[in-house]
Amino acid sequence: MTHSLQSCTTLHNGVRMPWLGLGVWKMNNDAEVVSAVRAALDAGYRSIDTAAIYKNETGVGQALRESGIAREEVFVTTKIWNDDQGYDKTLAAYDASLERLGLAYVDLLLIHWPGTDKYADTWRALEKLYADGRVKAIGVSNFHVRHLEELKKHSDLVPMVNQVEYHPLLAQRELLAYCRENRIQLEAWSPLMQGNLDHEALRSIGAKYGKSPAQVVLRWDIQHGVVTIPKSVTPARIAENANVFDFELSGDEMALIDDLNRDHRFGSDPEKFLF
């Protein structure tokens, strides 16, 4: 069993990444994001996931500084947005993200979306930043197997992480198997299905353990070996989401949740979100 909020997976380059972190998508770059990040850190979270397009990197950085927690104890992720793809633009975008965050480095830098034809050049820039020691790990987001296979033709490094929409209604079994085989850590965004948690299987399993449907889903993620980053701005909910390390789903319960899969997306389909 994964035992605590500080439990980590080890990426294929040896960097340790917490199994559970806070996502800050759609949080305002002001007191809202500062308050949420501080609440998460106070609850024991040590992973924060932001992105340039979220426009809240400044607030994330402020919360990190005000927390008094040593920089090396918090795993920070940000992402290169679509308009910044391409070798030179990516390097400049990373510098801009660091300036907004007020950090000397991030722990994980991701290509936010594959798009059509720029991600190979973008990846070369990430490889350069990694080789120069300016980022601890590099990866991608919203990449399907075909994107990963194409990237392989133009890269020296296998992505350390692939962050995708992943939840019981979108189990992404082929992608999960591919990532496991290639030592790419799968990470779930929107793990709580944007609040669409009203499923009998989740309720009944939760009742057995005294857990909410959200906690059951987060535990399901972790037991599938998937890093998860639920978003909340409410301190009580942030703490509740972290309380998933004191129970373990049985094989039958995991299978029951697996059977909820409908290949249903709440977010954009990478095959259709083109630029």
C-alpha positions, 0 to 999 in steps of 0.5 A: 500500500502507498502509505502517506501523502509524502509517498513518491513514485520514482521517474525513470531518471531517478527523480522522486515525484509525489503520487498526489498533488494539487492542480490549480487549473482555473484558479485566479492568480490572486488570493484564491490560488495563494490560499489554495496552495497554502492550504495544500502545503499546510495539509502536507501536500508537496506537489503543485501543478500549474501551467503558463496558460493558467495565468496563476504561476505568480500566485503559486510562487508567492504561496511557496515563498510564504510557506517557509517550506524549503524549495527542494521539498516541493515538486513544482510542475509547469507547462509550455503552452501551444503559442510558445511551441518551437525550439527558441520560443520554448526556451524563452517561455520557460524563462518567463515561467521561472520569472513569474514563479520566482524560482530557479528551476521547476521539477517537471516541465511538460509540453501542454498539448501535442498539436500537429507539427511543432512538438518535436522542436519543442521537445528538443528545447526541453531536452536542452533545458534538462541537459543544462540542469535547468529542470529536474524532469521533462515530459508531455501532456495529452499525448496519445500513443501515436504522438509518443511513437512519433516523438520517439523518432525525433528525441534522445530522451523518453518523456518521464511523465505523460499527463492526460485526462484519466478517470473511471469514465476514461480509463485509457487502458492502451495508453496506460499499458504503453506508458508502463512498458516504456517507463513513462509515468502516467499522471491524471488531470481532472481525476474527479471527472469535474464533479461527476461522481454520482455512480453507485459503484463509487458510493457503495465502495466508499460506504464500506471504507467511510470514504467519499466517491472522490476519495475512492477515485483518487485511491483507484488512480494510485493503485493503478500506478497513476499520479493524480492532481485533484483541484480544489480551492476549499481547504476542507476538500483539499485535506479530504482529497489527501486522506486516501492513504489509510485504505486499500481497494480490493481487486474486485473493487478495482475491477468494478471501478474499471468497468465504469469506463465509457471512453468519455472525455470532459476535456478536449480530445487531443486529436481534435485540439489542433494548432 
